Amino acid sequence: SNFFDRIFFGYVIDWMKIFILPISIFNIADLMIIGGIIILVVKCFKK
């Protein structure tokens, strides 16, 4: 994803703004890491 951003835009898009939420600017990579940790913890406790 970063590779394609670098090729097509000349820079990496790392922040996303959502106008609906009060906290509307966040880092996409950090969001994916947190999501992965949540999935990992849920799977560990289900066993």
N, C-alpha and C positions, 0 to 999 in steps of 0.2 A: 504494500500500500504506500509506504513512504517512497519507495522507488518510483512508482508511477506518478505520485505527486511531484517529485523532484523533476521527472522528465517532462510532464505536461504543464506544470505551473511554474517551475523554476525554484520552488521552495516547498517545504513540507507543511501541510495543514495539520496543526496539532491541537487546536482549540476549537470547540464547537459552541455556538450560542443558540439557545432555545428561548424564544420570546415568551413562552407560556409560563415557564417556571421562574420563581423569584431568584433562585441561584441559577442564572442562565448561562454562565460560561464555565466550561469544565474541560479537562484534558481527556481525550478519548482513550489514550493508552492506559491512563490510571483507572478509568472506568472499567476497562476490560480486565485489568489485573484484579481489581476488587471483585468483579463478577466471577472470575475463575477461583478466587479464594473462597467465596461464598459457596460455589458449587462443590469444591473440594471438601469443605467442612461438613456440608449437608450429607455428602456421600459417605464420609467417614463415620458419622453418627448413625446412619441408617443400618450399618452392618452390625 
